[in-house]
Amino acid sequence: MPVTIVDVTFFGMYLKLDDVTQLDFVNGHPRDLTLHLEDEEGPFSIECLIFEATEQGIRALFKHGSFELADRLSRFIVRQKQTA
């Protein structure tokens, strides 16, 4: 499902659905969101927990499954801020 990431931190993100008709599906699956990212190191993904989903946007927390994934996400965020 295509989304637009509005804000991202080490702890979570705020995003907007490109198709708000998918909101009911999102609300029915608060633990089924995975963010797929790619950087110089290659593709990686991080599971998320949705705690708020409205027509205005979705707020989700990252489930840092390991220290390695947490470090990778941290490096990704730093690189994104440097290019912004």
Rosetta blueprint (number, residue, H / E / L):
1 M L
2 P L
3 V E
4 T E
5 I E
6 V E
7 D E
8 V E
9 T L
10 F L
11 F L
12 G E
13 M E
14 Y E
15 L E
16 K E
17 L E
18 D L
19 D L
20 V H
21 T H
22 Q H
23 L H
24 D H
25 F H
26 V H
27 N H
28 G H
29 H L
30 P L
31 R L
32 D L
33 L E
34 T E
35 L E
36 H E
37 L E
38 E E
39 D E
40 E L
41 E L
42 G E
43 P E
44 F E
45 S E
46 I E
47 E E
48 C E
49 L E
50 I E
51 F E
52 E E
53 A E
54 T E
55 E L
56 Q L
57 G E
58 I E
59 R E
60 A E
61 L E
62 F E
63 K E
64 H L
65 G L
66 S L
67 F H
68 E H
69 L H
70 A H
71 D H
72 R H
73 L H
74 S H
75 R H
76 F H
77 I H
78 V H
79 R H
80 Q H
81 K H
82 Q H
83 T H
84 A L
